[in-house]
Amino acid sequence: MSPAEEDNFRVGCAFCVFCVIYTRFLKGFLETGEKHFLVDFRVTDYIFTDNEKDVPKVELGKGRKISVVTVPSANRWQDVVLGRMKWATITIDKQIRHEADYLFMMDIDSVFHGRFGAESLSQLSAVLHRGYYKTTREKFPYERRAKSRAYIPLDEGDYYYTAAFWGGYLEDMYKLVDAKNGIEAAWQEESHLNKYLLYNKPTKVLSPEYLWSDYDQIPADIKVVRISQLIKDYKEVRPNGGN
């Protein structure tokens, strides 16, 4: 992508902050993103939250802004995860399609450590889950219940992707987030994402260096960690105590 194309290319980054405790992660995410995430691009951070007053003030670079989207509170973390799909669909229709060409969905309880540039962009980009990129598909935690719309048969599957980071051109993302589920899938949003990507192959598959975790030791084959998920007490930060 040329400098002129970068100057006109608009990227949206959508993430959910559904409870007071989760706002603690916002400042670190936004500030490290300013240092490493698509520097010199025009970026809008869309924050879906029921706690607008606690969104921190962060100094932003040229062409970068924050847009707060107020949403209802959720009583279960499972509803928070699936709610991101719902509110992303609504917000794309009402707002994002007029402001962005490309959309990332990201988890807020993360920080950037290294350059995250234009190499991550494609029609539909997905990241290999750090826990399963070395395993075979029979060990993937796909949704195996046939009644679920996220169901994947035992003899199908290529990779297992994380739902904590994915992105694509706006209309491709709209098709993905507009998927409906009949029963709650085993891993909620992640199960539906993996079902969609099984039959709608991502045009770019990124290594787990694009989303690692502070819980796990970094293996020799991961040369750089660009984003990592933070260690936290899930019973404390999730609305229903992590259950």
N, C-alpha and C positions, 0 to 999 in steps of 0.2 A: 504494500500500500504506500503510495507516494505521500510526501508531506502535504500536498494540496488536498489529497483525498482524506487524509487524517484530519485536516482542519475542518472539513465539512461533515465528517462522519460523526453521528450522534449515538452515544451508548447510554443505555439505561441499566441500572443495577438495582434489583428489587430484593428486599429482605424484610423479615417480620420481627417486630419487637412487641410481643403481646402482653408483657407484664412488667411491673416496676423493676423487678430484679434483673431482667435481661437488659435494661438500659445501661447497666454497668459496662457492657461490652461495646457499646456504640462508639465511644470516644476513641478507643484503641483501634477499632476496625476502620473508622473514617480517617484518622490521622495517618495510619500506616498505608492506607489506600492512596492517600495524597502523595506519598513518597514513591510508591511502587506500581500502582494499578493504572495502566493505560495513560501514563504521563503524557501531557500535551494533547490528549483527546478531549472532546467535549463530552463530559460525563454528568449524568443526573443520577443521584442516589435517591431511590424511592423507598421511603421507610414506612412500612405498614405497622401502625401501632395504635393501641388503646390508651397510650400514655404520652401524649404529645408534649406536655409541659416539661418532661425530663429529657427530651432530645437535646444533646449538648450543642453548644456553639463551637464550630470547628472552622479554622481558617482554610478557605478553599482557593485553589489556583484558578487562573483565567479559564473561562469556559466551563467551569464545574459548579454544580449547585446541588442543594438538597431539596427534595419535595416530600413533605410529610402527608401520608394518606391515613386519615383517621378511620379505624375499623372497630367493630364491637369487640368486647372482651370475650375470651374463651375460657372454659372451665377445665378443659383437658388438653394436654400437650398434643395429643393425637389430632384434636380439632384445630389447633394452631397450625400444624404441619399441613393438613389437608386444606385449611382455610387459605393458605398462601396461594394455592391453585385458583380458588374461587376469586379472591380479591385481585390477583394478577389479571385474570380474564376481564373482570369488570373495569379495572384501571387501564388496561390496554385499550379497551373500547372507548372509554371516556377521555383519556388523557395521553397515555404513553405513545399511541400511534401518531400523535401530532408532534411529538417531541423527540422521538428516538427512532433510529434505524435498526438497532441491535439491542437485545436485552439479555442480561445475565440474571440468574436467580442464585442467591448466595445466602449461607447461614451467617448470622451476625456474630456468633461466638467464636470468631476467628481473627487472626491478625496476618498482615502481609509481611514477609521477610525479604523478598527478592523481586526482581523485575518481573512484571506481569504485562506483557506487551501484545502487539498485534498478531504475534504468532498463535495466540489463543483463539483468534476469530475464525469462524467459518459459518457455513449455512446452519449447521447444528453441531455444537461442540459438547462433548461429554468427558468426564474424568473417571478413570479407573479407580474403583474403591480400593483403598490401601490394604484392606483386610483380605481381598480376594483376587488380587491381580496375578498371584502366582498359583492359584488353585484351578481345578477343572470345574466344569459347569454343574456337575452333580453335587458339588459342595456349595454352590451359590444359594443364598437365602431368598430365592424367588418365591412369589406367591404360588403355592401348589394346590390351593382349593379351586376346583373347577367352577364353582359358582361365582367366583370373583372375576371382575373384568380385568384384573391384573394377572390372571392365571397364565402361567407358562408351563407347558408339559415337560416332563423329566428329560426327554430327548431333544429339547431345544435350548438355545441360548448360546451367545458368543462370549460376552463379558458381563461383569457385574459393575454397574456404574453407581457412583455416589449421587445422592440428591442434594448434597450440601453445596454443589456448584455445577451449573450447566448453563449453556447460553446458545443463542442463535439469532438469525435474522428475525425480525419482529413477527412476520406472518407465520413462519415455521414455529416460533415459540407460542404463538396464539393457538395453533392447532394442538400443540402438546398440552398446554395448561387447561384447555377447554375439555379435556377428557373427563368423562363422568365415571364414577364407581358405584357398584351395586352394594357390596358389603365392604366393611373396612378391611383393607388388605393387610397382610402380615407386617409390612414395613411402610404402611401408609403411602405417602407421596413417592418414596423411593421404589416401591413395588410397581406403581403405575408408570413411573419413568422408565424402568427397565423393560416393562412390557411394550411401551411405545417404541423404545429404541431397538427392540428386537426386530420389529417389522418396519421401522423407519430408521434405517441405519444412520448413525451420526457421520457427518462428513469429516469430522476431526475427532480423534480419540487422544486425549491428553493423559500423560502419566500421573501417578499419584503425587508427584512433586507439586502439582497444582492444588492439592489438598491433602496434607498429611495431618497428623494429630500429635499433640504433646503427650498423649498417653503412651505412644509407641516409640520404641527405639528406631532410629533411622538406619535402614540396612545399607549395605555397600553399594547397591545398584541405584540408590536415590542420591544423586550428586548434589542437588540443591533443593531446599524446601521453599517454595514460593508463598504458600499460605499454610498455616497450621490452625487446627481447632484447639481451643484452650481447654485445660483441665478445669472441671467444675463439679459441684455436687448437684446431680440431677434432681435429687429430692428437694433441694432448696430452690432451684431456678425454674422448675416446671410447675404449671398451675395445679396439677393434681398429684404433686409429690413424686413424679417420675413413674407413676403406675399406668 
